């Protein structure tokens, strides 16, 4: 397995994996998360490719036998009075092909992202994960992350729209 920075040539894989991430979250709670619809892969790929030139962001990919099986999108986020936190690293996405799960790719991507933050003297790394995603929560806890906040949602529209 090779962990490396993503390039524009990874567009299709990033889009496919981003769409998987969207599908998973939508299936956890369709009222909370965006409906991936039929155009999620190219739209998500476009979003991720826009992050490649941001010096405060990194997208890493896990590659096995020349095939991208996962990615991690991470960024340095500025101080936020709204979130009551100082500057922090933030793991925005960690997505894996189903066949790559529980084989070390997620842990390797997470470790590489944490090292990227460490190299930039970031004092803390944060992330959000679905309360229903027990495998991801276990991975993050094994890497030393601890729960600090719980998001709560109140739907004001009966259909969640």
C-alpha positions in Angstrom: 0.0 0.0 0.0 1.2 3.5 -0.9 0.0 6.7 0.8 0.6 9.7 -1.4 -0.8 13.2 -2.2 -3.7 13.1 -4.6 -3.3 14.6 -8.1 -5.8 15.7 -10.7 -5.3 12.3 -12.3 -7.1 10.8 -9.3 -10.3 12.7 -10.1 -12.5 9.6 -11.0 -11.4 7.7 -7.9 -12.0 10.7 -5.6 -15.4 11.3 -7.1 -16.4 7.6 -6.8 -15.2 7.5 -3.1 -16.8 10.8 -2.3 -20.1 9.5 -3.7 -19.7 6.4 -1.5 -19.2 8.7 1.5 -22.3 10.7 0.6 -24.3 7.5 0.1 -23.3 6.1 3.5 -24.2 9.3 5.3 -27.5 9.7 3.5 -28.4 6.1 4.4 -27.5 6.8 8.1 -30.0 9.7 8.1 -31.6 11.0 4.9 -33.2 14.0 6.6 -29.8 15.2 7.9 -27.4 14.5 5.0 -27.5 15.6 1.3 -29.1 13.3 -1.1 -26.3 12.1 -3.4 -28.6 11.9 -6.4 -27.2 10.7 -9.7 -24.5 13.4 -10.1 -22.6 13.0 -6.8 -19.3 11.5 -8.2 -18.4 14.2 -10.7 -19.6 17.0 -8.4 -17.6 15.7 -5.4 -14.5 15.1 -7.5 -14.8 18.8 -8.7 -15.0 19.9 -5.1 -12.0 17.9 -4.0 -9.9 19.0 -7.0 -10.5 22.6 -5.9 -8.8 21.8 -2.6 -5.6 20.5 -4.2 -4.1 24.0 -4.6 -5.0 25.2 -1.0 -1.8 25.3 1.0 -3.8 24.7 4.2 -5.4 21.5 2.8 -4.2 18.1 1.8 -5.9 15.2 0.1 -4.1 11.9 0.5 -4.9 8.7 -1.3 -4.2 5.0 -0.5 -3.2 3.1 -3.5 -3.0 -0.7 -3.7 -1.5 -2.3 -6.9 -1.9 1.0 -8.7 -5.6 1.4 -7.7 -6.8 4.2 -5.4 -8.8 2.5 -2.6 -9.3 5.4 -0.2 -8.7 9.0 0.4 -8.5 11.5 3.3 -9.2 15.2 2.9 -7.8 17.3 5.8 -7.3 21.0 6.3 -6.1 23.5 8.8 -9.1 25.5 10.0 -8.7 29.0 11.6 -9.8 29.9 15.1 -13.6 29.7 15.4 -15.5 31.7 18.0 -18.7 29.9 16.8 -17.1 26.5 17.6 -15.2 27.8 20.7 -11.9 26.4 19.5 -8.5 27.7 18.4 -6.9 26.9 15.1 -7.1 23.2 14.5 -6.5 20.5 12.0 -9.7 19.0 10.7 -10.2 15.6 9.0 -13.1 16.4 6.7 -13.3 13.1 4.9 -12.0 9.6 5.2 -13.5 7.2 2.7 -12.5 3.7 1.6 -13.7 1.2 -0.9 -15.7 -1.5 0.9 -13.0 -4.1 -0.1 -10.3 -2.0 1.5 -11.9 -1.6 4.9 -10.3 -3.3 7.9 -7.0 -3.8 6.0 -5.1 -0.8 7.3 -5.8 1.8 4.6 -7.9 3.9 6.9 -5.4 3.9 9.7 -2.5 4.6 7.3 -4.4 7.6 5.8 -5.3 8.9 9.2 -1.7 8.6 10.4 -0.4 10.4 7.4 -2.9 13.3 7.8 -2.0 13.6 11.5 1.7 13.7 10.6 1.0 16.4 8.0 -0.7 18.5 10.7 2.2 17.7 13.1 4.7 19.0 10.5 2.8 22.3 10.4 2.8 22.6 14.2 -1.0 22.2 14.5 -1.8 21.6 18.2 -4.9 19.5 17.8 -6.8 17.5 15.1 -10.6 17.2 15.1 -13.1 15.4 13.1 -16.8 14.6 12.9 -18.2 11.1 12.4 -21.7 9.7 12.3 -23.0 8.3 15.5 -24.1 5.3 13.5 -20.7 4.6 12.0 -19.3 2.3 14.6 -16.4 1.0 12.5 -15.2 4.6 11.9 -15.6 5.6 15.5 -13.5 2.6 16.5 -10.8 3.5 14.0 -10.7 7.1 15.3 -10.7 6.0 19.0 -7.8 3.6 18.3 -5.9 6.5 16.8 -6.4 8.5 20.0 -9.3 10.6 19.1 -11.9 11.2 21.9 -15.5 12.3 21.7 -16.0 16.0 22.7 -19.3 17.1 21.1 -22.6 15.6 20.0 -24.4 17.2 17.0 -28.2 17.3 17.5 -30.7 18.0 14.8 -34.3 19.2 15.1 -36.3 19.0 11.8 -38.7 22.0 11.5 -40.1 20.8 8.2 -42.0 17.5 8.4 -40.3 16.0 5.4 -36.8 17.4 6.4 -36.6 19.6 3.3 
